[in-house]
Amino acid sequence: MKNNGQDELDTEYFLLRDEDARLDGVIALHSTALGPGAGGCRFWHYPSREEMMVDAARLARGMTYKNALAELPLGGGKAVLRVPEGSYDREKLFAAFGREVEKLGGRYLTAEDVGTSVGDMQAIASETRHVAGLAQVPGRPGGDPSPWTARGVYGAMEYLAQQHLDRPLADCTVAIQGVGNVGGALARLLHACGAKLVLADTNSERLAKIATETGSAVVAVSEFCGVRADILAPCALGGVFNAVTTAKVRARIVCGAANNQLVSEADGVRLAERGILYAPDCVVNAGGIINVAAEHLGWETAEVVRRVDGTAERLARVLARADQLGVAPNLAADSLARERVKTGLVLAA
């Protein structure tokens, strides 16, 4: 079914199966109204194919909105692959995935996401050119996009601290859930500016390493939403805020890199009703896809810097729209993204 970028019901699914390579996954294309459906490849432990499809659909929809709000000539897509049980040849698996991407003839552009790396993208590139996040050529965009995601989130935090807390980010306490590639990079940026940090992660070894490096306090993941902090930064998987966890939040701002932080639109409304400013993830975490777009489209690194450093300005426009319409920021962001997809409008960032 051809999609129109409005909801999950219009998403196209392409089931992926290669028993010899141990490939089991799905590509979801949500919208190609603004360009090829672009979004990373997630490699994760999924109990069932149904759960893979649900996750892929949500992530692909988020990419449609993210790319539209970042004013990129890209639509929304996502791939999710199941980590096989037992031993497997990783390079062979991702090469097989590359062949599936190639079958779509450029309708889907892939890159890194949770569980994948530059090395995996190189394996994909052996079978298709519709991949980014490859080993970086000096002076050109490319490589691991996560530092760019962290940079955009950090810039949004700087803006929010000054405008909504009336003090510099250096005088704030920030709690980060998930200190992997993006969350770890964000923690280092915040530590360098002087902010106090509270960290949570299910990976105790990784958590200890980043906490020692940055002199941070640590809490259990189950305690994250209720941490006493100025800013909460979810940087792991999505689904952080629901009817129960939104009631626990004591921070004044939520601004993080994780995709789909809200379980439902109503959870963004709940945060707003409690006076908590939620910076829509589809606005603030676009740094990585900007770098991917630059690599794919042949832009200079200076253009990536300009666009990623424009994250705060794009967030300010969304928050102004929310105030104007009297709605929660997540609703304002979604409506603006839908307008751009519907009209095919891509502006200069």
N, C-alpha and C positions, 0 to 999 in steps of 0.2 A: 504493500500500500504506500502511495506517495504521501509523505508527511507535509505538514504546513507549519511546523514549529510551534504548535499551540499546546499539546499535551502528550502524555505518554501513549495514548491510544493510537497515535499516528506514527509511532516509532516503527522503523523497519528493523527486523532482526535477521542476522545471518549466522546460523549455527555452524560451529567449527568443530571438525572431528577428524583426527588422523591417528589411528590406533598405533601405527608403527612409530610415530614421533611422540606419542603420549599427549597429543594436543586435544584439549577439550575446552571449548569456550564459546563466546558469542560476541559478535560486533553489533552494536546498536547504532543506527543512524536516526537522529531525531529531526534534524532540519538541514537542508542544503540550500536554503533560500539566499544566504549571503555568500556562499562558497562551499567548498568541500567540507564535509563533516569532520571536524578536527577534535581530537581528544586522545589522551594517553591510553596505554595498554596496562591494565591492572592485573597482577599475578598474585592470586590469593587463595586461601583455603575456603572453598565453597562447598557446603554439604550437598547441594542439589543444583541441577540445571535451572530450576525455577528461581532459586535465589540469585544465580548468576544473571538471569534475564532481568529480574527486578532491579538489581544493582546497576546493571548496564543501562537500563532505561532511565533511571534517576540521574545517573552520571552524564549520560548523553544530553538529557534535557538541560542539566546544569551547564554543559559546555555550550549549548546554543545561546543561553542567556549570557554566559561569561564572555563569549566571543563578540556578541552583539554589543554588550556594554563596554567592552574594551575597544570597540570601533575597529574591529578586524574584519577583513574580507573572508571570513570563515563561518561555516555552519557548526553544528554540534553532533559529535559522535563519540563513541567510547568502545573499547574492547575490554572484556574481562575474561581471563583464562584461569582455569583451575590448576592449582599446584598438584601434580600427580603424587600418589602414594608410592613410597619406595624409591628406587633409583631410576634416573632418567638422564638422557643427554640434553642438557639445557640448550645448547647451540642448535641441535637438530629440531627441538620443539619450536624455537622461535623462528627458525628458517621456514618451518611448515606454516607457522602463523603468517609469515611474510608472503607466502604463496596465496594465502586466503585474502590478504589485503590487496594483492595484485589483481585478483579476480574482480574486484570492485572497480577497477579502471580509474582510480583517482577520486572516487566519491568519498573515500575515507582516508584521512591523514593521521597516522599514529605517531606516538612518541612515548617517553617514559611516564610512568605513574607509580603508584605504590607497588613495590615488589619487583620493579624492572630497572634496568641500568643501561648505560651507554653501550656496554658489551652486548646486551640483548638487542639493542637497536641496530648494531652492526650486523648481527646475525639476520635480522629482518631485512636489512638493506641488501643482503646477498640475493634476495628474491624479488624485491620491489623498490622503486624509487619514492614511493609514497610514505616516507618515514622521515622524521626529524629527531633531534637529540643525539646526533652522531658525534663521533670524536671531533672536537673543535679544531678548526683551522685558525692559526694565529691571526687576530685582527678581524675575524668574522664571527657572527652568531653561531651557536651550536653548543654541543656538550650537554652536561646535566643542567636541566632548566630550573632545578630547585633553588639555587641561590637567587635567581631572579624573582621567584615567587616570594621568598623571604624578604627581599628588598622592597617589593611592593607593599607587603603587609606592614613592614617597619615604617614606611613612609606614611601609610594610612594611620598608624598608631601615633606618629609624631603629630599629625594634623589633629587627631581627635583629642590627644592630651592637651594640646594648646587651646583648642577651641571649646572643648566641653568639660575639661577639668581645670582649665585656667592655670596650668603649670607645664613645665617642660617634661618630656618623657623621662628624663634623667631622675626626676623626683617622684616617679611612679613605681608601683609594684605590679609586675606582670606575671600571671600564672600561665604556663604553657603545658598543654596536654599533647604529648607526642614529640619526642626530640630526635626524630629520624633526620632525613636529608634536609627537609624544609624547617622543621621545628628546631633542629640543632643549629642551623645557620641563623635563624631568627634569634635564638638564645645568645649566640655570639655577638650579633649586632646590638642587642639590648644591653648585654654586659659591657660592651665597649663604650656605650653612651652613658653608663652609670646607673641604669635602672636596676632595681632589686628584682630577683627572679624566684619563682616557686615552680618546680618542675614535676611532672607526672608522666610515667610511661610504663607499659607492661613489660618492656625489656629492661630488666634490672641492671645488666651490664652497661648498656648504652646510657641509661639514666645516670648511673654512678659516674661514668666518664664525663658527661656534659656538666653534671652538677659540680664535680671537682674542678673542672676547667673554668667554670664561671662563678664558683663560690655560691651556688644556689641552694635554697632549701628544697626538700622533696616531700611529696605527699603521695598517697595511694591514688590511683586513677578514680576510684569510687568517691574520693573526697574532692575531686577537682572542681566541680560546679559550685561547691559551697566555700571555696577558699576565700579568705580575706585578701583581696587584691583590688587594685584600681581597674585592671584590664584582664579579662580572660581571653586566652588565645588557643582555641582548639586547633591542633595541627596534626591530628591523627586521622582516623576514619570518621565518617559522618554520623548523623543520628545522635548528636550529643544532647540536644535540648528537646524535651518532651514535656507533657503536662506536669510530671513530677519534678524533673530537674530544673525547669525554669523557676520553680518556687524556691529553690535552694540558692539561686545566684545572689551573691552579695556585692559583686563588682558593679561598677557604674557603666562599663563598656565591655562589649564582646567584639573582638576583632581578631580573627585567626585565619589560618590557611586551609583548614579542612574543607572538603566539598560537602554540600548538603548537611550543614550543621543542624538545621531544624528538621525535626521529624515531619512537621506539617506547617503550613502557613500560619495556623493558629498559634504556634509556639513563638513566632516572631511578634505576633500581636500581644501575647502574654508578657513578653519581655518589655515591650513598649509601654504597656499599661502599668508596669512596675517601675517605670522611669529608667529602664536600662537601655542604653543605646546599642542596638545590634547593627554592626557594619556588615552588610550583605556579603557573604563569602564570594559570590559570583562577581563582585566588584573588586574586592581587595586582593584576591589571590590569583589575579590574571597575569602576573609577571612571567610565569613559566610559559604560558601559551603565547605570550607576546614574543618571547625568545624563539619559540618553535615557529611561529609565523614568519619571523625575520629570517630564520634559516631557510625555510621553505620558499619564501618570496625573494630572497637575495638582498635583503636590506643590510645596511651597515650597522655595526655594533652601536654607533652613536644614536641610531634611531631607536634601538632597544632601550637604551638608557633614557632617552627622552620620553618614550611612552610609558615605561615602568615608573619613572619618577612623576608621571602625570596621574598616578593612581589616586592620590589625595584629591586632586581637582575633580576627577570623575566621581569619587565618593561624595564630595561636597555637592555636586549637581544632583545626585540621587537623594541626599538628605534634604536638600532644598525642595525637591519635588515632593518628598514625603510630608514636609511641613505645609507646603502649599495645598496638598490634597487632604491633609489631616489623616494620613494613614501610616502604618508601621513602615520602616525603611525597606523591609523585605518585599512588601507589596508594591512599593514605589519602584524598586529595582526591577521586579518581574514585569510590571506593566510597561516600563520604558523599554525593556528588552523585547517584549512582544511587539511593541510598536515598530521597532527598528527591523525586526524580522518580517513583519507584515508589509512594510513599505519598501523593504530591500535597502534601507538607508544605512550606509557606512560613512561616518564623518571622519574628518581629520582629528586625530587624538590631541 
